[in-house]
Amino acid sequence: MHPPPPDAGVAMDFGQNSLFGYMEDLQELTIIERPVRRSLKTPEEIERLTVDEDLSDIDRAVYLLSAGQDIQGASVIANLPFLMRQNPTETLRRVLPKVREVLHVASVEMQITAAVSFLTILQEESMSVHTFAHSFLQVILLHLEHRDTGVSNAWLETLLSAVELLPKETLRHEILNPLVSKAQLSQTVQSRLVSCKILGKLTNKFDAHSIKREILPLVKSLCQDVEYEVRSCMCRQLENIAQGIGTELTKNVVLPELIELSRDESGSVRLAAFETLVNMLDMFDTDDRSQTILPLVKSFCEKSFKADESILISLSFHLGKLCHGLYGIFTPDQHLRFLEFYKKLCTLGLQQENGHNESQIPSQIVEQEKKYTSVRKNCAYNFPVSKLLNSGVHLIHKELITLLQDESLEVLDALINHLPEILELMSTGGENSVQENKFSSLPDLIPALTAAEQRAAASLKWRTHEKLLQKYTCLPHIISSDQIYYRFLQRMFTIMMTNNVLPVQRAAARTLCIFLRYNRKQEQRHEVIQKLIEQLGQGKSYWNRLRFLDTCEFIIEIFSRSFFCKYFFLPVIELTHDPVANVRMKLCYLLPKVKSALKIPADMHLLQQLEMCVRKLLCQEKDKDVLAIVKKTVLELDRMEMSMDMFQKKNYENDLLDQEKEREELLFLEMEQLEKEKHQNDGRLTSDKSFEKKRRDSRTPTQSLSKNAAISVPGPSSSTPSTSKEIKKSKLTRSQSFNNQAFHAKYGTLDKCVSKSSTLAHSSSVSGLVRTAMLSLTDDSFRTRNTSSVSVPANFSPNPVLPSTSRGPGNTADPKSSGSKDAQPRKATLKSRKSNS
């Protein structure tokens, strides 16, 4: 036998030294566990916390309130609404007296719990108002002046809610009469503050005569209280009091008090008076606003920059309401000064004169910057008030750029809430129609919009980024199609392919579809469609293919059925062969919408391809989750009713919508063709004028003889009547304004769809140009031009071909000649086009 290894004995040593080592380790573990054992309840404590399970809910509640611990008592009070619903009589007779006893010495948490439970009982109406007043009102009034502010506010909220329901007599005897003594200067500040809030609530329950006789004297006394907190609190209740006493008493009693409070020595009181005046502007007539309130506002604005920044925050927040309330009474000079004041607020904290003092410490600087940011945020929130400027809206276009470029995303977030109406206002210049130059006077707007989007994308606030992208859908109505194509559309592609936030990607996809919908150039539309198919639908990343399906869902929603079937039907159903299960699963959810885009009998061949793909999924799908969704999708597809070429009663509204979309898409093509003809004719006219001038200047006999000769110009024959040119001119004028009109179309109303449909039918009898375009337009209406005449971007193939599905039962699908399906599993099967010679 071989001897054991030298250290084998060490490993198997159970000697005394080794055992002592083990004992020490066990002692250390015991020491570690001692705090845990000490935290456990002792048998005596467990015995005190144990309750007989046979006790009823009422008996258990009484027992816990009498002998239980605080946490058990708080649990009973929190459960009081349930006890009232279950057994209100016994709860009021046995449990509520115990609750009153406990609340005298209860903790803050138990007090707040009781206030919330009482309010819940009142809101649930588990008892009559009279019973609630008799059983609970005195408990509420008793704890209103609790030394803890949180407890006092909780009980006050419960009382103010009860005031809405209690009868007048109860309010007068139980609440109003005690307020006479509670509002005296001899009472505590807390008692007088509570009295102010109760008085503001009581005015809605009494008539004007009772208010004048019983409440207004107390109001005047509290408005002149020695403590600024009481004066400020009472000032903020004057709005509620004014609503209860009417216009006449408000002008004679409330307004003088507000004027006096607006000149108070305390800044918080002056601020309360200003905000109350702004909220009450509608209650004063024009004379009061122009002679009394406007001077106060003017003085307040002039002194605001010398006061605390909190004054500026409030002033900037109420600016919109103030402008609307004083609109029409500004003199030109006052109007200009107020506008300059707003401009200064928009740049507060950004200019050199607003720099920090050297004596300020960093914490003060940070706090001041936060207040300045709040002011600019409020200015951005109130920017839509600029519509009051009408044609003078251009005066604040610089401030719009400044707010768009603000470093704080809070400012940008407040601005983009109303960005579409702001941009439309700027584009119209306060008029009703969009200007022809489309922001030619604002060359820095587009850079500011793109910089704002990039700043939002670089931040962690993806919701702001998503909202901004959603608001960009208004741009086709604001700026030109080329500006969108070169400055925004490519950015949408980048976001869709690189951003990591799904809602942001989907927002970019939908905005891109809107841009494509209103694009005015066929070549650009062609490039966008090709890029969507190649980089997303046939992309290497399954994530991009998922986003392609999202985009197709938006295309079905925004475009006509024929447009989707022509360009995206085949790339979509090709994804049934996608190697990633998630892509196939998402495709299954989209298939019902794909089928709804087909029309029978024109799209029968597409329906057959769709059914063939679904059958393959049923037979060949190996993923159990995808297969389960396929089976559900098949059932849904079977239940769907196909749209017919002719209108049906069930799908009448949808058919009208689709017809309108298709009409607009064809009209976009017509617009482009008419604009091309206009440019060509303008060029020919210029060359003809130049040639005519040279001919007149020439003095040779031959040229003089040819003066009277007719010059042949390519174009309509001389036999064409002059009315043809007039028709084309009118069509071009109509097409140039169509982009703005089409953007405002609301597709959700059947009545509007019917009117548009009747207009279309009527126009066909007047001018057959649209109808002729619809009849003569071939399946190549969206096809790109030949590469010999069109320059194609470098990132596209020199001879791009889009998958096209023509609406005809006789067309067949041939495989793409450039590669087999096996070699390129995600390439869309392309249709071969026959040239119409």
HUPEGI-V429535 format. One record per residue. N is the residue number from 0. RES is the residue in one letter. SS is DSSP state (2 for helix, 1 for strand, 0 for the rest). PHI is phi as a letter, one per 30 degrees, with the letter a starting at -180 (999 if undefined). PSI is psi in whole degrees, -180 to 180 (NA if undefined). Layout:
BEGIN
((N	RES	SS	PHI	PSI) (N	RES	SS	PHI	PSI))
END
This chain:
BEGIN
((0	M	0	999	144) (1	H	0	d	142) (2	P	0	d	149) (3	P	0	d	156) (4	P	0	d	152) (5	P	0	e	-38) (6	D	0	c	12) (7	A	2	d	-35) (8	G	2	d	-32) (9	V	2	d	-39) (10	A	2	d	-28) (11	M	0	c	17) (12	D	0	d	117) (13	F	0	c	36) (14	G	0	d	-177) (15	Q	2	d	-41) (16	N	2	d	-39) (17	S	2	d	-40) (18	L	2	d	-38) (19	F	2	d	-38) (20	G	2	d	-41) (21	Y	2	d	-38) (22	M	2	d	-39) (23	E	2	d	-40) (24	D	2	d	-39) (25	L	2	d	-36) (26	Q	2	d	-39) (27	E	2	d	-41) (28	L	2	d	-37) (29	T	2	d	-40) (30	I	2	d	-39) (31	I	2	d	-37) (32	E	2	d	-13) (33	R	2	e	-44) (34	P	2	d	-34) (35	V	2	d	-43) (36	R	2	d	-37) (37	R	2	d	-28) (38	S	2	d	-14) (39	L	0	d	156) (40	K	0	d	144) (41	T	0	d	163) (42	P	2	e	-35) (43	E	2	d	-40) (44	E	2	d	-40) (45	I	2	d	-37) (46	E	2	d	-39) (47	R	2	d	-30) (48	L	2	d	-9) (49	T	0	d	134) (50	V	0	b	142) (51	D	0	d	126) (52	E	0	d	-18) (53	D	0	d	-9) (54	L	0	d	146) (55	S	0	d	170) (56	D	2	d	-41) (57	I	2	d	-45) (58	D	2	d	-40) (59	R	2	d	-41) (60	A	2	d	-43) (61	V	2	d	-42) (62	Y	2	d	-46) (63	L	2	d	-36) (64	L	2	d	-27) (65	S	2	d	-46) (66	A	2	b	-4) (67	G	0	d	177) (68	Q	0	d	173) (69	D	2	e	-41) (70	I	2	d	-33) (71	Q	2	d	-38) (72	G	2	d	-41) (73	A	2	d	-36) (74	S	2	d	-41) (75	V	2	d	-44) (76	I	2	d	-40) (77	A	2	d	-30) (78	N	0	d	6) (79	L	2	d	-40) (80	P	2	e	-36) (81	F	2	d	-42) (82	L	2	d	-36) (83	M	2	d	-37) (84	R	2	d	-34) (85	Q	2	d	-46) (86	N	0	b	79) (87	P	2	d	-35) (88	T	2	d	-52) (89	E	2	d	-32) (90	T	2	d	-45) (91	L	2	d	-35) (92	R	2	d	-38) (93	R	2	c	-40) (94	V	2	d	-46) (95	L	2	e	-41) (96	P	2	e	-39) (97	K	2	d	-36) (98	V	2	d	-42) (99	R	2	e	-42) (100	E	2	d	-42) (101	V	2	d	-37) (102	L	2	d	-22) (103	H	0	d	-33) (104	V	0	b	19) (105	A	0	d	158) (106	S	0	d	173) (107	V	2	d	-43) (108	E	2	d	-42) (109	M	2	d	-35) (110	Q	2	d	-47) (111	I	2	d	-38) (112	T	2	d	-41) (113	A	2	d	-41) (114	A	2	d	-42) (115	V	2	d	-41) (116	S	2	d	-41) (117	F	2	d	-42) (118	L	2	d	-39) (119	T	2	d	-42) (120	I	2	d	-39) (121	L	2	d	-43) (122	Q	2	d	-32) (123	E	2	d	-13) (124	E	0	h	44) (125	S	0	d	-2) (126	M	0	b	169) (127	S	0	d	158) (128	V	2	d	-38) (129	H	2	d	-42) (130	T	2	d	-40) (131	F	2	d	-44) (132	A	2	d	-40) (133	H	2	d	-35) (134	S	2	c	-34) (135	F	2	c	-24) (136	L	2	d	-43) (137	Q	2	d	-36) (138	V	2	d	-40) (139	I	2	d	-48) (140	L	2	d	-31) (141	L	2	d	-33) (142	H	0	c	13) (143	L	0	d	-33) (144	E	0	c	35) (145	H	0	d	145) (146	R	0	d	-25) (147	D	0	d	128) (148	T	2	d	-40) (149	G	2	d	-41) (150	V	2	d	-44) (151	S	2	d	-43) (152	N	2	d	-36) (153	A	2	d	-45) (154	W	2	d	-35) (155	L	2	d	-40) (156	E	2	d	-41) (157	T	2	d	-41) (158	L	2	d	-44) (159	L	2	d	-33) (160	S	2	d	-35) (161	A	2	d	-30) (162	V	2	e	-34) (163	E	0	d	-26) (164	L	0	c	-23) (165	L	0	d	148) (166	P	0	d	162) (167	K	2	d	-44) (168	E	2	d	-41) (169	T	2	d	-43) (170	L	2	d	-41) (171	R	2	d	-47) (172	H	2	d	-38) (173	E	2	c	-25) (174	I	2	b	-54) (175	L	2	d	-47) (176	N	2	d	-43) (177	P	2	d	-22) (178	L	2	d	-26) (179	V	2	e	-40) (180	S	2	d	-32) (181	K	2	d	-25) (182	A	0	c	3) (183	Q	0	d	157) (184	L	0	d	-21) (185	S	0	d	-17) (186	Q	0	d	169) (187	T	0	d	162) (188	V	2	d	-39) (189	Q	2	d	-41) (190	S	2	d	-39) (191	R	2	d	-34) (192	L	2	d	-43) (193	V	2	d	-39) (194	S	2	d	-38) (195	C	2	d	-47) (196	K	2	d	-35) (197	I	2	d	-40) (198	L	2	d	-40) (199	G	2	d	-30) (200	K	2	d	-32) (201	L	2	d	-23) (202	T	0	d	-24) (203	N	0	d	-8) (204	K	0	c	-10) (205	F	0	b	161) (206	D	0	d	169) (207	A	2	d	-38) (208	H	2	d	-44) (209	S	2	d	-38) (210	I	2	d	-45) (211	K	2	d	-37) (212	R	2	d	-36) (213	E	2	c	-30) (214	I	2	c	-44) (215	L	2	e	-37) (216	P	2	e	-40) (217	L	2	d	-38) (218	V	2	d	-47) (219	K	2	d	-40) (220	S	2	d	-42) (221	L	2	d	-29) (222	C	2	d	-22) (223	Q	0	c	22) (224	D	0	d	154) (225	V	0	d	-21) (226	E	0	c	131) (227	Y	2	d	-28) (228	E	2	d	-40) (229	V	2	d	-42) (230	R	2	d	-42) (231	S	2	d	-42) (232	C	2	d	-44) (233	M	2	d	-34) (234	C	2	d	-40) (235	R	2	d	-14) (236	Q	0	c	-6) (237	L	2	d	-27) (238	E	2	d	-46) (239	N	2	d	-39) (240	I	2	d	-38) (241	A	2	d	-35) (242	Q	2	d	-25) (243	G	2	d	-22) (244	I	2	c	-12) (245	G	0	j	172) (246	T	2	d	-42) (247	E	2	d	-51) (248	L	2	d	-32) (249	T	2	d	-43) (250	K	2	d	-36) (251	N	2	d	-27) (252	V	2	c	-51) (253	V	2	d	-45) (254	L	2	e	-45) (255	P	2	e	-37) (256	E	2	d	-40) (257	L	2	d	-41) (258	I	2	d	-43) (259	E	2	d	-41) (260	L	2	d	-28) (261	S	2	d	-15) (262	R	0	c	17) (263	D	0	d	155) (264	E	0	d	-22) (265	S	0	c	133) (266	G	2	d	-37) (267	S	2	d	-34) (268	V	2	d	-44) (269	R	2	d	-40) (270	L	2	d	-42) (271	A	2	d	-40) (272	A	2	d	-41) (273	F	2	d	-48) (274	E	2	d	-37) (275	T	2	d	-40) (276	L	2	d	-42) (277	V	2	d	-42) (278	N	2	d	-21) (279	M	0	c	11) (280	L	2	e	-37) (281	D	2	d	-18) (282	M	2	d	-9) (283	F	0	c	150) (284	D	0	d	178) (285	T	2	d	-38) (286	D	2	d	-44) (287	D	2	d	-39) (288	R	2	d	-39) (289	S	2	d	-36) (290	Q	2	c	-26) (291	T	2	c	-52) (292	I	2	d	-42) (293	L	2	e	-45) (294	P	2	d	-37) (295	L	2	d	-43) (296	V	2	d	-43) (297	K	2	e	-46) (298	S	2	d	-39) (299	F	2	d	-41) (300	C	2	d	-39) (301	E	2	d	-34) (302	K	2	d	-6) (303	S	2	d	-37) (304	F	0	d	-20) (305	K	0	d	-12) (306	A	0	c	-168) (307	D	0	d	152) (308	E	2	d	-23) (309	S	2	d	-29) (310	I	2	d	-43) (311	L	2	d	-36) (312	I	2	d	-47) (313	S	2	d	-42) (314	L	2	d	-44) (315	S	2	d	-31) (316	F	2	d	-39) (317	H	0	c	11) (318	L	2	d	-42) (319	G	2	d	-46) (320	K	2	d	-35) (321	L	2	d	-42) (322	C	2	d	-42) (323	H	2	d	-38) (324	G	2	d	-33) (325	L	2	c	6) (326	Y	0	d	130) (327	G	0	j	-13) (328	I	0	c	-2) (329	F	0	d	137) (330	T	0	d	162) (331	P	2	e	-39) (332	D	2	d	-43) (333	Q	2	d	-39) (334	H	2	d	-45) (335	L	2	d	-43) (336	R	2	d	-39) (337	F	2	d	-36) (338	L	2	d	-40) (339	E	2	d	-35) (340	F	2	d	-42) (341	Y	2	d	-41) (342	K	2	d	-39) (343	K	2	d	-37) (344	L	2	d	-35) (345	C	2	d	-27) (346	T	0	c	17) (347	L	0	d	128) (348	G	0	i	-7) (349	L	0	c	-18) (350	Q	0	c	163) (351	Q	2	d	-36) (352	E	2	d	-14) (353	N	2	c	21) (354	G	0	d	171) (355	H	0	d	150) (356	N	0	d	148) (357	E	0	d	-24) (358	S	0	d	-10) (359	Q	0	d	141) (360	I	0	d	160) (361	P	2	e	-39) (362	S	2	d	-37) (363	Q	2	d	-37) (364	I	2	d	-44) (365	V	2	d	-43) (366	E	2	d	-39) (367	Q	2	d	-40) (368	E	2	d	-38) (369	K	2	d	-40) (370	K	2	d	-41) (371	Y	2	d	-40) (372	T	2	d	-38) (373	S	2	d	-38) (374	V	2	d	-48) (375	R	2	d	-34) (376	K	2	d	-43) (377	N	2	d	-36) (378	C	2	d	-40) (379	A	2	d	-39) (380	Y	2	d	-35) (381	N	0	c	7) (382	F	2	d	-34) (383	P	2	e	-18) (384	V	2	d	-13) (385	S	2	d	-15) (386	K	2	d	-18) (387	L	2	d	-17) (388	L	2	d	-17) (389	N	2	h	-122) (390	S	2	d	-11) (391	G	2	c	17) (392	V	2	d	-23) (393	H	2	d	-15) (394	L	2	d	-21) (395	I	2	c	21) (396	H	2	d	-29) (397	K	2	d	-37) (398	E	2	d	-33) (399	L	2	d	-44) (400	I	2	d	-41) (401	T	2	d	-44) (402	L	2	d	-36) (403	L	2	d	-31) (404	Q	0	c	6) (405	D	0	d	140) (406	E	0	d	-24) (407	S	0	d	126) (408	L	2	d	-20) (409	E	2	d	-38) (410	V	2	d	-45) (411	L	2	d	-41) (412	D	2	d	-38) (413	A	2	d	-29) (414	L	2	d	-39) (415	I	2	d	-11) (416	N	0	e	-34) (417	H	0	c	26) (418	L	2	d	-43) (419	P	2	e	-46) (420	E	2	d	-31) (421	I	2	d	-48) (422	L	2	d	-38) (423	E	2	d	-39) (424	L	2	d	-42) (425	M	2	d	-37) (426	S	2	d	-32) (427	T	2	d	-15) (428	G	0	i	30) (429	G	0	i	1) (430	E	0	c	-179) (431	N	0	d	-16) (432	S	0	b	152) (433	V	0	d	137) (434	Q	0	d	151) (435	E	0	d	-33) (436	N	0	d	-21) (437	K	0	h	74) (438	F	0	i	26) (439	S	0	d	-24) (440	S	0	d	-2) (441	L	0	b	70) (442	P	0	d	-20) (443	D	0	c	6) (444	L	2	d	-48) (445	I	2	d	-45) (446	P	2	e	-36) (447	A	2	d	-39) (448	L	2	d	-44) (449	T	2	d	-38) (450	A	2	d	-36) (451	A	2	d	-41) (452	E	2	d	-42) (453	Q	2	d	-35) (454	R	2	d	-39) (455	A	2	d	-36) (456	A	2	d	-32) (457	A	2	d	-10) (458	S	0	c	178) (459	L	0	c	-2) (460	K	0	d	79) (461	W	2	d	-24) (462	R	2	d	-37) (463	T	2	d	-41) (464	H	2	d	-44) (465	E	2	d	-45) (466	K	2	d	-39) (467	L	2	d	-43) (468	L	2	d	-37) (469	Q	2	d	-38) (470	K	2	d	-21) (471	Y	2	d	-11) (472	T	2	d	-12) (473	C	2	d	-11) (474	L	2	d	-36) (475	P	2	e	-23) (476	H	2	d	-9) (477	I	0	c	-47) (478	I	0	b	173) (479	S	0	d	163) (480	S	2	d	-38) (481	D	2	d	-39) (482	Q	2	d	-40) (483	I	2	d	-43) (484	Y	2	d	-43) (485	Y	2	d	-21) (486	R	2	c	-22) (487	F	2	b	-34) (488	L	2	d	-44) (489	Q	2	d	-33) (490	R	2	d	-36) (491	M	2	d	-39) (492	F	2	d	-45) (493	T	2	d	-42) (494	I	2	d	-43) (495	M	2	d	-32) (496	M	2	c	-17) (497	T	2	b	-24) (498	N	0	d	147) (499	N	0	c	-1) (500	V	0	c	120) (501	L	2	d	-48) (502	P	2	e	-35) (503	V	2	d	-42) (504	Q	2	d	-42) (505	R	2	d	-38) (506	A	2	d	-41) (507	A	2	d	-38) (508	A	2	d	-44) (509	R	2	d	-39) (510	T	2	d	-39) (511	L	2	d	-40) (512	C	2	d	-38) (513	I	2	d	-44) (514	F	2	e	-43) (515	L	2	d	-37) (516	R	2	d	-39) (517	Y	0	c	18) (518	N	0	d	140) (519	R	0	c	-5) (520	K	0	c	130) (521	Q	2	d	-39) (522	E	2	d	-42) (523	Q	2	d	-41) (524	R	2	d	-42) (525	H	2	d	-44) (526	E	2	d	-40) (527	V	2	d	-44) (528	I	2	d	-44) (529	Q	2	d	-39) (530	K	2	d	-39) (531	L	2	d	-43) (532	I	2	d	-45) (533	E	2	d	-45) (534	Q	2	d	-24) (535	L	2	c	-60) (536	G	2	d	-33) (537	Q	0	c	21) (538	G	0	d	159) (539	K	0	d	-32) (540	S	0	d	130) (541	Y	2	d	-26) (542	W	2	d	-39) (543	N	2	d	-36) (544	R	2	d	-33) (545	L	2	d	-42) (546	R	2	d	-28) (547	F	2	d	-40) (548	L	2	d	-37) (549	D	2	e	-44) (550	T	2	d	-41) (551	C	2	d	-35) (552	E	2	d	-41) (553	F	2	d	-35) (554	I	2	d	-41) (555	I	2	d	-36) (556	E	2	d	-38) (557	I	2	c	-39) (558	F	0	c	175) (559	S	0	d	165) (560	R	2	d	-40) (561	S	2	d	-37) (562	F	2	d	-46) (563	F	2	d	-46) (564	C	2	d	-33) (565	K	2	d	-38) (566	Y	2	c	-26) (567	F	0	b	-8) (568	F	2	d	-52) (569	L	2	d	-46) (570	P	2	e	-31) (571	V	2	d	-51) (572	I	2	d	-19) (573	E	2	d	-23) (574	L	2	d	-3) (575	T	2	d	-19) (576	H	2	c	10) (577	D	0	d	139) (578	P	0	d	-14) (579	V	0	c	129) (580	A	2	d	-36) (581	N	2	d	-35) (582	V	2	d	-45) (583	R	2	d	-36) (584	M	2	d	-45) (585	K	2	d	-36) (586	L	2	d	-40) (587	C	2	d	-39) (588	Y	2	d	-27) (589	L	2	d	-20) (590	L	2	e	-40) (591	P	2	e	-39) (592	K	2	d	-34) (593	V	2	d	-44) (594	K	2	d	-35) (595	S	2	d	-16) (596	A	0	d	-6) (597	L	0	c	149) (598	K	1	b	139) (599	I	1	c	135) (600	P	0	c	-1) (601	A	0	d	-34) (602	D	0	c	29) (603	M	2	d	-38) (604	H	2	d	-33) (605	L	2	d	-38) (606	L	2	d	-38) (607	Q	2	d	-39) (608	Q	2	d	-39) (609	L	2	d	-45) (610	E	2	d	-36) (611	M	2	d	-41) (612	C	2	d	-39) (613	V	2	d	-40) (614	R	2	d	-38) (615	K	2	d	-39) (616	L	2	d	-41) (617	L	2	d	-36) (618	C	2	d	-33) (619	Q	2	c	-11) (620	E	0	d	130) (621	K	0	c	-23) (622	D	0	d	124) (623	K	2	d	-36) (624	D	2	d	-44) (625	V	2	d	-41) (626	L	2	d	-38) (627	A	2	d	-40) (628	I	2	d	-36) (629	V	2	d	-43) (630	K	2	d	-41) (631	K	2	d	-38) (632	T	2	d	-39) (633	V	2	d	-43) (634	L	2	d	-40) (635	E	2	d	-39) (636	L	2	d	-37) (637	D	2	d	-32) (638	R	2	d	-14) (639	M	0	d	144) (640	E	0	c	129) (641	M	0	d	145) (642	S	1	d	140) (643	M	1	c	163) (644	D	0	d	-34) (645	M	0	c	158) (646	F	0	d	142) (647	Q	0	b	153) (648	K	0	d	-40) (649	K	0	d	-37) (650	N	0	c	25) (651	Y	2	d	-46) (652	E	2	d	-46) (653	N	2	d	-38) (654	D	2	d	-38) (655	L	2	d	-42) (656	L	2	d	-46) (657	D	2	d	-40) (658	Q	2	d	-40) (659	E	2	d	-42) (660	K	2	d	-45) (661	E	2	d	-39) (662	R	2	d	-42) (663	E	2	d	-38) (664	E	2	d	-42) (665	L	2	d	-36) (666	L	2	d	-33) (667	F	2	d	-41) (668	L	2	d	-42) (669	E	2	d	-40) (670	M	2	e	-46) (671	E	2	d	-43) (672	Q	2	d	-41) (673	L	2	d	-38) (674	E	2	d	-38) (675	K	2	d	-46) (676	E	2	d	-37) (677	K	2	d	-45) (678	H	2	d	-40) (679	Q	2	d	-44) (680	N	2	d	-39) (681	D	2	d	-41) (682	G	2	d	-41) (683	R	2	d	-40) (684	L	2	d	-40) (685	T	2	d	-45) (686	S	2	d	-36) (687	D	2	d	-41) (688	K	2	d	-40) (689	S	2	d	-43) (690	F	2	d	-40) (691	E	2	d	-38) (692	K	2	d	-43) (693	K	2	d	-39) (694	R	2	d	-38) (695	R	2	d	-35) (696	D	2	d	-23) (697	S	0	d	142) (698	R	0	c	9) (699	T	0	d	149) (700	P	2	d	-37) (701	T	2	d	-42) (702	Q	2	d	-34) (703	S	2	d	-32) (704	L	2	d	-30) (705	S	2	d	6) (706	K	2	d	-42) (707	N	2	d	1) (708	A	0	d	148) (709	A	0	d	135) (710	I	0	c	124) (711	S	0	d	126) (712	V	0	b	130) (713	P	0	e	134) (714	G	0	l	-155) (715	P	0	d	145) (716	S	0	d	162) (717	S	0	d	-20) (718	S	0	d	-10) (719	T	0	d	131) (720	P	0	d	155) (721	S	2	d	-21) (722	T	2	d	-23) (723	S	2	d	-41) (724	K	2	d	-38) (725	E	2	d	-38) (726	I	2	d	-46) (727	K	2	d	-38) (728	K	2	d	-43) (729	S	2	d	-37) (730	K	2	d	-39) (731	L	2	d	-42) (732	T	2	d	-42) (733	R	2	d	-37) (734	S	2	d	-32) (735	Q	2	d	-31) (736	S	0	c	-1) (737	F	2	d	-32) (738	N	2	e	-39) (739	N	2	d	-37) (740	Q	2	d	-37) (741	A	2	d	-32) (742	F	2	d	-29) (743	H	0	d	-2) (744	A	0	d	130) (745	K	0	c	116) (746	Y	0	c	4) (747	G	0	c	-1) (748	T	0	c	127) (749	L	2	d	-38) (750	D	2	d	-41) (751	K	2	d	-37) (752	C	2	d	-41) (753	V	2	d	-41) (754	S	2	d	-39) (755	K	2	d	-39) (756	S	2	d	-42) (757	S	2	d	-35) (758	T	2	d	-41) (759	L	2	d	-43) (760	A	2	d	-37) (761	H	2	d	-40) (762	S	2	d	-26) (763	S	2	d	-28) (764	S	2	d	-24) (765	V	2	d	-50) (766	S	0	b	119) (767	G	0	d	15) (768	L	2	d	-45) (769	V	2	d	-43) (770	R	2	d	-39) (771	T	2	d	-41) (772	A	2	d	-38) (773	M	2	d	-36) (774	L	2	d	-37) (775	S	2	c	-10) (776	L	0	d	122) (777	T	0	d	-178) (778	D	0	d	-8) (779	D	0	c	23) (780	S	0	d	-30) (781	F	0	c	9) (782	R	0	d	147) (783	T	0	d	161) (784	R	0	d	171) (785	N	0	d	147) (786	T	0	d	-17) (787	S	0	d	-22) (788	S	0	c	-5) (789	V	0	b	130) (790	S	0	d	124) (791	V	0	c	137) (792	P	0	e	157) (793	A	0	d	-25) (794	N	0	d	4) (795	F	0	c	159) (796	S	0	d	152) (797	P	0	d	-24) (798	N	0	b	76) (799	P	0	d	142) (800	V	0	b	126) (801	L	0	c	146) (802	P	0	d	126) (803	S	0	b	137) (804	T	0	b	105) (805	S	0	d	147) (806	R	0	d	91) (807	G	0	a	133) (808	P	0	d	-17) (809	G	0	d	-9) (810	N	0	d	145) (811	T	0	b	155) (812	A	0	c	123) (813	D	0	c	147) (814	P	0	d	155) (815	K	0	d	133) (816	S	0	d	-21) (817	S	0	d	-11) (818	G	0	a	156) (819	S	0	d	166) (820	K	0	d	-33) (821	D	0	d	-37) (822	A	0	d	-31) (823	Q	0	b	87) (824	P	0	d	-24) (825	R	0	c	10) (826	K	0	d	138) (827	A	0	d	140) (828	T	0	d	123) (829	L	0	c	146) (830	K	0	d	135) (831	S	0	d	137) (832	R	0	c	139) (833	K	0	c	132) (834	S	0	d	140) (835	N	0	c	90) (836	S	0	d	NA))
END
